[in-house]
Amino acid sequence: MTTTAPTGTAREYWTEAAFTGRLRQVPVPRPGPDEVLIETLASGISPGTESLVHRGEVPSEVAELMRAPHQLGQLPFPVSHGYLNVGTVREGPPELQDRRVFTLTGHRSHVVVPAEACHLLAEEIPTERALLAGVAEVGLNAVWEAQVTLGDRVAVVGAGLIGLVTGLLVSRVSPARIQLVDVDPSRRQAAEQLGLDAVPPEQTEGDHDVVFHTSSSEAGLATALRITGDDGQLVEMSWFGSRAPRVPLGEDFHARRLRVVAAQVGEVAAPKRLRRTRAQRLGTALGLLDERFDLLVTGSSPLERLPEVMNDLASGAEWTRQQLLHVVTYQGEDS
């Protein structure tokens, strides 16, 4: 490991209270044994989870379980959250020195993580596409949980970032049918641009073997249950935080023997848990990112604007409705 002391200041985004974010200037952190110092090139906003954190909707009962892998502070506040980061290793072992890596860290100009937490990026993969590795890991875990296979009829309810990534991953399994279901025409158009069939809820076909629900809405959950076929499986990928959604378990839910399965990414999906580590799962997700995923990058803004950007995302400002992966840039940072 190199021993040259870093100089200058680092900048970190912190959520101080609900709808209150700010940048802190701190000394550039120093890596310890078996750690690396990374200078961030770009980070990505995972809009669902990070908006929920920004609104202060993380229940205290699960605050520890829902912490990001390398967050600073504690949920709910103050906390430096996030888990989509690509940067260049500035201090570390020779095999990582000056290499681009993906890590599950957040919106900070410099981060320190264990060397084993770094995932090397091939030269041909664009930095912004690589940011989607953490989102693809969520989708991959759900696909593993559902054990989707050849010829399955599959639906994804909710064509936001998580839903579209999940749809792209499922399409690689060669299902008999895959439909993206969303009430928003612009989201359906985004799905179609990715080569995925997209329909409004009233036009979706029924009798799906597996339905992935990603809309974080009661209406979406009701739709997902309705279109799941007899003996079928609904994989719940939405995190409602402190909200308590109504779930329609009356009528024919029991008669049709439906199964509802959680797919929280904190653990490897049960069918793979004894055969894959979390690091292996993330590495697999990174390797599944092809050029189609570039279309999911829909905007960017500098780190300086992140407090106002997060306010807009968390409150559903009009301009954010067209955003899927919003990239945070770091030009002009001290190093």
ABEGO torsion letter per residue (X at the ends): XBABBBBEBBBBBBBABBGBBBBBBBBBBBBBBGBBBBBBABBBBBAAAAAAAAAGABBAAAAAAABBAABBEBOAOBBBBEABBBBBBABEBAAABGBBBBBBBBBBABBBBBAAABBBBBAABBAAAAAAAAAAAAAAAAAAAAGBBBGBBBBBBEABAAAAAAAAAAAAAGBABBBBBBABAAAAAAAAAAGBBBBBAAABBBGBABBBBAAGBAAAAAAAAAABBBGBBBBBABBAEABBBBBBABEAAAAAGBBBBBABAABBBAAAAAABBAAAAAAAAAAABBAAAAAABAEBBBAAAAAAAAAAAAAGBAAAAABBBBBBBABGBBX
